């Protein structure tokens, strides 16, 4: 291998005339600078969207199909309720309002779907569940 084909390391970087980006020096990198800070509302919105998919109200982003999975919907709603309880007293007024509204809306939607035809209800992986009364 000739010298020109070998990686240059620090010496090559010093002689290239390029100065490292300040954000890269601090370990942030340019990608980190473009990302938003973590936010509770964004996290809850992800759970909310997942619950809408499980309730069959929104198409699954990968399959493009609407499938009802009441167990998954209940799990996601319960997860949001758990977050509300565990974070009580530690949220801003906006965060608390957002979480309360998301939970209220999902619970209404769940009851509405649960009140529809029992043969429409599905268990894990969208498999239809038989009514135990049959």
PESUL-V582170 format. One record per backbone hydrogen bond with DSSP energy under -0.5 kcal/mol. CO is the residue of the C=O (numbers start at 1). NH is the residue of the N-H. E is the energy in kcal/mol with one decimal. If there is no record, write none. Layout:
CO;NH;E / CO;NH;E
This chain:
2;5;-1.3 / 2;6;-0.7 / 3;6;-0.8 / 8;11;-0.5 / 8;12;-1.1 / 9;13;-1.5 / 10;14;-2.5 / 11;15;-2.0 / 12;16;-1.1 / 14;17;-0.6 / 21;25;-2.2 / 22;26;-1.6 / 23;28;-1.9 / 23;29;-1.6 / 24;27;-1.4 / 28;32;-0.9 / 29;33;-1.3 / 30;34;-1.0 / 31;34;-0.6 / 31;35;-1.1 / 39;43;-2.0 / 40;44;-2.9 / 41;45;-2.2 / 42;46;-1.6 / 43;47;-1.7 / 44;48;-2.9 / 45;49;-2.6 / 46;50;-2.1 / 47;51;-2.2 / 48;52;-2.2 / 49;53;-2.0 / 50;54;-2.4 / 51;55;-2.1 / 52;57;-2.3 / 52;58;-1.1 / 53;56;-1.6 / 54;69;-3.6 / 60;64;-2.6 / 65;60;-3.0 / 65;67;-0.6 / 67;56;-0.6 / 67;69;-0.5 / 69;73;-2.4 / 70;74;-2.7 / 71;75;-2.3 / 72;76;-2.5 / 73;77;-2.4 / 74;78;-2.7 / 75;79;-2.0 / 76;80;-2.0 / 77;81;-2.2 / 78;82;-2.3 / 79;83;-2.3 / 80;84;-2.2 / 81;85;-2.1 / 82;86;-2.8 / 83;87;-1.8 / 84;88;-0.6 / 85;88;-0.7 / 87;90;-2.7 / 92;96;-2.6 / 93;97;-2.4 / 94;98;-2.5 / 95;99;-2.6 / 96;100;-2.6 / 97;101;-2.5 / 98;102;-2.5 / 99;103;-2.4 / 100;104;-2.5 / 101;105;-2.7 / 102;106;-2.4 / 103;107;-2.3 / 104;108;-2.1 / 105;109;-2.3 / 106;110;-2.7 / 107;111;-2.4 / 108;112;-2.2 / 109;113;-2.5 / 110;114;-3.1 / 111;115;-1.8 / 113;116;-1.3 / 117;120;-1.8 / 118;121;-1.0 / 121;129;-1.5 / 122;70;-1.6 / 122;71;-0.7 / 123;126;-1.4 / 124;127;-1.8 / 127;123;-3.9 / 131;134;-2.0
